[in-house]
Every structure is written in C-alpha cells, then in structure tokens.
Amino acid sequence: MKIGIVGMGTVGSACALAAVTRGTAREIVLVNRTRKRAEAIATDMGYGTPLTPATDIRDGDYDDLAGAAVVMITAGVNEKTGGATDRNDPAGRLRLLEANVKIFEDIVPQVVRAAPDALLLVVTDPPDALADRTRRLAGHDRVLSTGTYLDSLRFRVHLGHELGVSPAFVEAQVIGEHGTSEVFVWSSARVAGVPLLGEIERRGQNRDEFRKRVEAAVRYANITIIEGNNASQYGVGIVSVRIAEMILRDEKAVVPIGSYHQQYGATLSLPSIVGSGGVTGVMEPDMSDDERQALQRSADTLRRAERRG
C-alpha cells in the first residue's frame, strides 16, 4: 500500500518518521513546496529502513501521489508562526484558518488530480474547518480531519497521571472541535469500567478542581509544548499515521475523529468507525445535558469559522 504526505515541516516530518518506524505502508511519498527538503528527509530516513519493517520512502512531485490510498496534508502556517499561542484567545487554532485556506486552495486540487481515489486526511491546524474547505475543493466527501483523537489521548494520559494508573486502561474522550470549544465527556469516562467521577470522589478529591486542572492541561497542551520546543509535532505524527493504518487495514476501529456531520453542519469529532472507506459509522456517546449543549456550541463555532474562512 502507498501513502503520501504533503508538507515536510515539523508535523509532516514527524508523520513520515512514525510511518517508517511503524511500517505503516510499503511505499511513502513525501511532497514539499521545496523538493530538496523532501529529498533530504526521505534520504535521511531511508538510511534507517534496514532496521524497520520493509518500507520505501522517497520524495516526489504531486504526480507521484498517483495510486496512494491515503494522502496526509500537513502543510501550512503553524501555531507559533500564526500567533495562535495565547491561552486567553478564544479563537485558538481557528486564527490560522484564513492563511491556511489559501495554502490548501493550491494544494488540494493538485492532490486530487494526481490521486483522485485517495482519502484525504487533514492534519494542518485548524483541521476541522480546513477539512470542510477541503471537501469543497476536492469535490468529494472522502475527507477526514485528525480531529480530537490526539486530545482524547492527552485526556487519557493526564487522567492516568492524576489517578496513578496506566492511560491504556482509561476510557475517556474529547469530542467536537480540535480547539478551544472541544468537549470533555466526563459523564462517560471510565477506568477499567469504573466511573471516573465516582472514583474521584471516593478518593476524597474535589471534583471541580480535578476537572479544571485536567482540562487546562489538555486544552493547552499544544501551547505548553510549543513554549519548550517551538512546535507540537510528535503526538500528532503518531496519531495521523495510526489513522492511516486504520484505513489501509480496514480495521473498523472506533475512535473520536473528524468527519462531516450533516446534523451539525460541520466537520467535528464523534466516536467513529474507521476503515477502508474512511468513517463508515458514528456512535454518539452518552452525554449529560451540559455536554450535549457544549457539543452544539462547538459545532456552531466551527460553522461560523468556516463561513469566515
């Protein structure tokens, strides 16, 4: 199987490295505005492939994406460059939309011309609103965003740390926008089947303080990372590649991922069945009234942003 990655900045490079080390696809094609950079990255990673599952990684032009099953689009202005690193800014990543729409208007038609049957995975921020624009530019609905999959993993990791358990046994999801309006589904969070909110109280911890602490850590994790390393890249690289694997292997995995929902009129994340056709079904979780209202507000935020963008 073959995948393509368009944009060899920090995130695109992290996606490429994750794909090589995990053996995600037999062939990986890297495309960048400056081909010399893609060539350098492919060459560098290629020297490590004798130690990885069989993988051919190479640079190319858009035409070299022909036959790719999945194309990840990671190109664009990042959060630091685009000024989206203020914790008090309600726009958050959506501040990058206008600039990145212009970049996608150039990229998406070239990808679709070369690989008309490929599923397009939008990784660039803000991924949900950009996925909506990508659907229009591509002229088809085979478009996903990385959505809140990474946010959900961050949620699980921070909950695990707070409770002193492995995040692998924490069942918790973030839905809606990958951004400031994201919704933490506390009401259905579990640790090995044990309701999380009840466990917090059993331990004598203040529920409101616990929630506030964890939500802040997750909601602004990207900014915390950028403050120390200029870009949030490795987590989203692994997540993007894992999504590609679900598609390539027709796994029918169920994860919170961004796809277009007619009910909400926007691309946003809900627990979704992911396989060779992209999202083939949605399982809306049990939510409290407050969480359901927050999800509607998140959808409203995304619709307004996409209209402006």
URTA-V754207 format. One record per pair of residues at least 12 apart in sequence whose ideal C-beta (glycine too) atoms are under 8 Angstrom apart, sorted by the first residue. I is the first residue (numbers start at 1). J is the second residue. D is the distance in whole Angstrom. If there is no record, write none. Layout:
I J D
I J D
//
This chain:
1 25 5
1 26 6
1 27 7
1 69 6
1 248 5
2 25 6
2 26 7
2 27 4
2 28 8
2 29 7
2 67 5
2 68 5
2 69 6
3 19 7
3 24 7
3 25 4
3 27 7
3 28 6
3 29 7
3 68 6
3 69 7
3 70 5
3 71 7
3 72 7
3 244 6
3 248 7
4 28 8
4 29 5
4 30 8
4 31 6
4 60 8
4 64 8
4 65 4
4 68 4
4 70 7
4 71 4
4 72 7
4 111 8
4 115 7
4 118 7
5 19 8
5 28 7
5 29 7
5 30 5
5 31 7
5 71 8
5 72 5
5 74 6
6 31 5
6 32 8
6 65 8
6 71 6
6 72 7
6 73 5
6 74 7
6 75 6
6 107 6
6 111 6
7 31 8
7 32 7
7 33 8
7 73 7
7 74 4
7 75 3
7 76 7
7 107 8
7 124 7
8 30 6
8 31 8
8 32 4
8 37 5
8 38 5
8 41 5
8 74 8
9 74 7
9 75 7
9 78 7
9 231 8
10 78 7
10 230 8
10 231 4
10 233 4
11 74 5
11 78 7
11 123 6
11 124 8
11 231 7
11 233 5
11 236 6
11 237 6
11 240 8
12 30 7
12 32 7
12 72 8
12 74 4
12 75 7
12 123 8
13 41 6
13 233 7
13 237 8
14 233 4
14 234 5
14 236 7
14 237 3
14 238 8
15 72 6
15 74 6
15 123 7
15 236 8
15 237 5
15 240 5
15 241 6
16 28 6
16 30 6
16 41 6
16 42 8
16 45 6
16 57 7
16 237 8
17 45 6
17 237 7
18 234 8
18 237 5
18 238 5
18 240 7
18 241 4
19 55 8
19 57 8
19 241 5
19 244 7
20 45 5
20 48 7
20 49 6
20 52 6
20 55 5
20 57 6
21 52 6
22 53 8
22 241 6
22 245 7
23 52 6
23 53 3
23 54 7
23 55 6
24 241 5
24 244 6
24 245 5
24 248 7
25 55 7
25 69 8
25 244 7
25 248 6
26 54 7
26 55 7
26 56 7
27 55 8
27 56 5
27 57 8
27 58 8
28 55 6
28 56 7
28 57 4
28 58 7
29 58 6
29 59 7
29 60 5
29 64 5
29 65 6
29 68 7
30 42 5
30 57 7
30 58 7
30 59 5
30 60 7
31 59 7
31 60 6
31 61 7
31 62 6
31 64 7
31 65 7
32 59 7
32 75 8
33 75 7
35 59 6
35 61 7
38 59 4
38 60 7
39 59 4
41 59 8
42 57 5
42 58 5
42 59 5
45 57 5
46 58 8
62 110 4
62 111 6
62 113 7
62 114 5
63 114 5
64 114 8
65 111 6
65 114 4
65 115 4
65 118 7
66 114 5
66 115 6
67 115 7
68 115 5
68 118 5
69 117 8
69 118 6
69 119 7
69 247 7
69 248 6
70 118 6
70 119 5
70 120 8
70 121 6
70 244 5
70 247 5
70 248 7
71 111 5
71 115 6
71 118 5
71 119 8
71 120 6
71 121 7
72 121 5
72 123 5
72 240 6
72 244 7
73 104 7
73 107 6
73 108 7
73 111 7
73 120 6
73 121 7
73 122 6
73 123 6
73 124 6
73 134 7
74 123 4
74 124 6
74 240 8
75 103 6
75 107 6
75 124 6
76 96 7
76 99 7
76 100 4
76 103 5
76 104 7
76 124 4
76 125 7
76 130 8
77 96 5
77 99 5
77 100 6
77 103 7
78 96 8
78 125 7
78 231 6
79 93 7
79 96 7
79 125 6
79 222 6
79 223 8
79 226 6
79 231 8
79 232 7
80 226 5
80 230 6
80 231 7
82 95 6
82 96 4
82 99 6
83 95 6
84 96 6
84 125 7
85 223 5
85 226 6
85 227 8
87 220 5
87 223 6
89 180 8
90 180 6
91 180 7
92 126 8
92 179 5
92 180 4
93 125 4
93 126 4
93 178 7
93 179 5
93 180 8
93 222 8
94 126 5
94 129 6
94 179 6
94 180 8
94 301 8
94 305 5
96 125 5
96 126 6
97 126 6
97 129 5
97 130 7
97 305 6
97 306 8
97 308 7
97 309 4
98 308 8
98 309 6
100 124 6
100 125 7
100 126 8
100 130 6
101 130 7
101 133 5
101 309 5
103 124 8
104 124 8
104 130 6
104 133 6
104 134 6
104 137 6
105 137 6
108 120 7
108 134 5
108 137 4
108 138 6
109 137 6
111 138 8
112 137 8
112 138 5
112 139 7
112 140 8
118 142 7
119 142 5
119 143 8
119 144 7
119 247 6
119 278 5
120 134 6
120 138 6
120 142 6
120 143 5
120 144 7
121 143 8
121 144 5
121 145 7
121 146 7
121 240 6
121 243 6
121 244 7
122 134 6
122 143 7
122 144 7
122 145 5
122 146 7
122 258 8
123 145 8
123 146 5
123 236 6
123 240 5
125 178 8
126 177 8
126 178 7
126 179 6
126 305 7
127 145 4
127 146 5
127 147 7
127 178 6
127 258 6
128 145 5
128 147 6
128 177 6
128 178 6
128 179 7
128 258 5
128 266 7
128 267 5
128 268 6
128 269 8
128 302 6
129 266 8
129 267 7
129 302 6
129 305 5
129 306 5
129 309 6
130 145 7
131 143 5
131 144 7
131 145 4
131 258 6
131 259 8
131 260 7
131 267 4
132 260 7
132 266 6
132 267 5
132 302 8
132 306 5
133 306 7
133 309 7
135 260 6
135 267 8
141 260 6
142 277 8
142 278 6
143 259 8
143 260 7
143 267 8
143 278 8
144 243 7
144 257 6
144 258 6
144 259 5
144 274 8
144 278 6
144 279 7
145 178 7
145 257 7
145 258 3
145 259 8
145 267 6
145 269 8
146 178 7
146 236 6
146 239 6
146 240 6
146 243 7
146 257 7
146 258 7
147 178 5
147 256 6
147 257 5
147 258 3
147 259 8
147 267 8
147 268 7
147 269 4
148 173 7
148 174 4
148 175 6
148 176 7
148 177 8
148 178 5
148 182 6
148 256 5
148 257 8
148 258 7
148 269 4
149 239 5
149 242 8
149 243 7
149 255 5
149 256 6
149 257 5
149 269 7
150 178 7
150 235 6
150 236 5
150 239 5
151 174 4
151 178 6
151 182 6
151 218 6
151 256 8
152 172 7
152 173 5
152 174 5
152 255 7
152 256 5
153 167 8
153 235 7
153 239 7
154 174 8
154 217 8
154 218 5
154 221 5
154 235 7
155 172 5
155 173 7
155 174 5
155 184 7
155 214 7
155 218 5
156 170 4
156 171 8
156 172 5
158 214 5
158 217 5
158 218 6
159 172 6
159 189 7
159 191 8
159 196 7
159 214 6
162 210 7
162 213 8
162 214 6
163 191 6
163 199 7
163 203 8
165 191 6
165 192 8
169 191 6
169 192 5
170 189 8
170 190 8
170 191 5
170 196 8
171 188 8
171 189 7
171 190 4
171 191 7
171 193 8
172 184 8
172 185 7
172 186 8
172 189 4
172 190 7
172 196 7
173 185 5
173 188 7
173 189 8
173 256 5
173 271 6
173 285 6
174 218 7
174 256 7
174 269 7
175 256 6
175 268 7
175 269 5
175 270 6
175 271 8
175 285 7
175 295 6
175 298 8
176 268 5
176 269 6
176 294 7
176 295 5
176 298 3
176 299 7
177 268 6
177 269 8
177 298 5
177 301 6
177 302 5
178 258 7
178 269 7
179 301 8
180 219 7
181 294 8
181 297 6
181 298 4
181 301 4
181 302 8
182 219 7
182 298 7
183 291 6
183 294 5
183 295 5
183 298 6
184 211 8
184 214 8
184 215 6
184 218 7
184 291 8
185 285 6
185 287 6
185 291 6
186 211 6
186 288 8
186 291 7
187 286 7
187 287 6
187 288 4
187 291 6
188 285 5
188 286 5
188 287 7
243 255 8
243 257 7
243 274 7
246 274 4
246 275 7
247 274 7
247 275 7
247 276 6
247 278 7
248 276 8
250 275 4
250 276 4
251 274 7
251 275 6
252 273 5
252 274 7
252 275 5
252 280 7
253 273 7
253 274 5
253 275 8
254 271 6
254 272 7
254 273 6
254 274 7
254 283 6
255 271 7
255 272 7
255 274 6
256 269 4
256 270 6
256 271 5
256 272 7
257 269 6
257 272 5
257 274 6
257 279 7
259 272 6
259 278 7
259 279 4
259 282 8
261 282 7
261 299 8
264 295 8
264 296 8
264 299 4
264 302 8
264 303 8
265 299 7
265 303 5
266 299 5
266 302 4
266 303 5
266 306 7
267 302 7
268 295 8
268 298 6
268 299 6
268 302 6
270 282 5
270 283 7
270 284 6
270 285 8
271 283 5
271 284 7
271 285 6
//
